[in-house]
Amino acid sequence: MADLWYATYFSDICGTAAHYSVADMLSGELPQPIPSLLSSVSGTVLDVGPGSGTQLYTMRLAKTATIYGAEPETALHDQLRKNIRTNGLEGKYKILACGAEKESLVPALAKAGLLQQGVENGLFDYIVCLRVLCGVANVQETVEGLYGLLKPGGKLIVAEHVKNPWPEKGGWIVPWALQKVYKMLGWSFWIGGCKIDRDTERILLNAPGSSDGWQTKVKGVQPSTSSDGFGAVLKE
């Protein structure tokens, strides 16, 4: 059994009256409390889709044994290595040339020698996904695969673009409509395949499937005058 804590963050898609804008969310800066959570990771960590490593500053003080960064874009690896050095993570941060999908990730983990004892009891104390799942093709299968790699009591920390829930509770019609407009204007094409209106929260909550699942589920919401459904932090 494991714990699931997640907080959904809402931003003003027009850049007014919110704590941070779309530009902020797409940059290397992350809104609180995500950096605080990342600074507290420990043990063996899987960092899914680190890109060029702009977020590694959040983990430089973490008490980690080893961090494995699964980044399929090899063109970003040189800059990622630079950020590893800049943040004092040399010797503990290892780059894997793979994606989050099971067919890509598992062979890379095997090559790194992580599957010698099997995965029955999990491999990672923490798994980190920052703006990754919104662009994964087979997201349900991918999330279930990541869940299976967590050790019992392990933690999953996620910050993602998510569906605005309007007309359900917590949603708002303006950002909901803007998500539709952005989608029609080719958001997914221009932003690396990102599905801005994906129901990631539902997928994450259903990840355990028929297993014992999340032991506890705690949700917190950052209030704002409008919401485009950017979110979330999630812990297992």
CORHUUR-V32249 format. One line per field, one symbol per residue. psi: psi as a letter, one per 40 degrees, with the letter a starting at -180 (. if undefined). Layout:
psi=???
//
This chain:
psi=iiihhihhhhiheeeifidiiddddeaeiiiiedddddeeiiahihhhfebefeeedeedeigidihhhghdgdeeddddddddddefehdehhhhgiaeideddddddddeeeedeiedeididihhhhfddeehcgdddddddddeeiiheihhhhhihihheheiheiiddddddddddddefddddffehgdfhgddddddedebeadahdihhhihhiieiheehiihhh.
//
